[in-house]
Amino acid sequence: MSALTHLSNKGEAHIVDVSDKPETKRVARARGRIVMKAATLALALEGQAKKGDVFGVARIAGIMAAKRTHELIPLCHPLPVTKIAVDVEPDEALPGVTVMAEVSVTGKTGVEMEALTAVSVALLTVYDMLKAVDRFMRIEGVELLEKRGGRSGEWRRDEMDKNG
């Protein structure tokens, strides 16, 4: 395991200096889900949630959150992201909702935190919009699926799961 990059020699937290790193295209994909009662999902699918379009609002919240990740997570660099895609899909088998996010940038540092933040805030938005009818909802499985670009190259969760 490599040393933590956000700590100085004295153990003090600091933002990493990326000024000497080359700009490359970087992409990250993340996923998460919220499990709820079947009746709660049906209410959202029917467009009957009192707060409005659950899926549309959650998608916009995820996009907005990815753009503001550096304001939410200490020591994250502000990035000029070039793509943020957030998909909010109902899943009657859960029952619940799965959120997928993909974020891209051409820059000196990756966008993993932006993708994870997009998923997390989209899921929190679903919870907020439906909590009046289902306080048993549970957010789970928020995870990075893939990252590409930069010095460390490509990483995929499915390959790690196979290889340990």
Residue pairs with C-beta under 8 A, 6 or more apart in sequence:
5 16
6 13
6 14
6 15
6 16
6 75
7 13
7 14
8 14
13 74
13 75
14 75
15 75
15 77
16 75
16 77
16 109
18 77
18 108
18 109
19 108
21 108
21 109
21 150
21 151
22 108
23 106
23 107
23 108
24 106
24 107
24 149
24 150
25 104
25 105
25 106
25 148
25 149
26 104
26 105
26 106
26 107
26 109
26 110
26 111
26 147
26 148
26 149
26 150
27 102
27 103
27 104
27 111
27 146
27 147
27 148
27 149
28 102
28 103
28 110
28 111
28 112
28 114
28 115
28 116
28 144
28 146
28 147
28 148
29 100
29 101
29 102
29 115
29 144
29 145
29 146
29 147
30 100
30 101
30 112
30 115
30 116
30 118
30 119
30 142
30 143
30 144
30 145
31 98
31 99
31 100
31 101
31 119
31 141
31 142
31 143
31 145
32 98
32 99
32 119
32 120
32 122
32 123
32 139
32 140
32 141
32 142
32 143
33 91
33 94
33 96
33 97
33 98
33 99
33 123
33 139
33 140
33 141
34 96
34 97
34 99
34 123
34 126
34 127
34 137
34 138
34 139
34 140
35 94
35 95
35 96
35 137
35 138
35 140
36 94
36 95
36 96
36 97
36 130
36 134
36 136
36 137
36 138
37 95
37 134
37 136
37 137
38 92
38 95
39 133
39 134
40 95
40 130
40 133
40 134
40 137
41 90
41 92
41 94
41 95
41 96
41 97
43 49
43 130
43 133
44 54
44 55
44 90
44 97
44 126
44 129
44 130
45 90
47 53
49 129
49 130
49 133
50 132
51 57
51 128
51 129
52 129
54 88
54 97
54 125
54 126
54 129
54 130
55 88
55 90
55 97
57 125
57 129
58 86
58 88
58 97
58 99
58 122
58 123
58 125
58 126
58 129
59 86
59 87
59 88
59 122
61 121
61 122
61 124
61 125
62 84
62 86
62 88
62 99
62 101
62 118
62 119
62 121
62 122
62 125
63 84
63 86
63 118
64 121
65 72
65 117
65 118
65 120
65 121
65 122
66 81
66 84
66 86
66 101
66 103
66 111
66 114
66 115
66 117
66 118
67 81
67 84
67 114
69 76
69 79
69 113
69 114
69 117
70 76
70 77
70 78
70 79
72 117
73 113
73 117
76 113
77 108
77 109
79 105
79 107
79 109
79 111
79 114
80 105
80 107
81 103
81 104
81 105
81 111
81 114
82 104
82 105
82 106
83 102
83 103
83 104
84 101
84 102
84 103
84 114
84 118
85 101
85 102
85 103
86 99
86 100
86 101
86 118
86 119
86 122
87 99
87 100
87 101
88 97
88 98
88 99
88 122
88 126
89 97
89 98
89 99
89 100
90 96
90 97
91 97
91 98
96 137
97 123
97 126
99 118
99 119
99 122
99 123
99 126
100 119
100 145
101 115
101 116
101 118
101 119
101 122
102 115
103 111
103 114
103 115
103 118
104 111
105 111
105 114
109 150
110 147
110 149
110 150
111 147
112 144
112 147
115 144
116 142
116 144
119 142
120 139
120 142
123 139
123 142
124 139
126 137
127 137
127 139
130 137
131 137
143 157
144 157
145 156
145 157
145 158
146 154
146 155
146 156
146 157
147 154
147 155
148 154
148 155
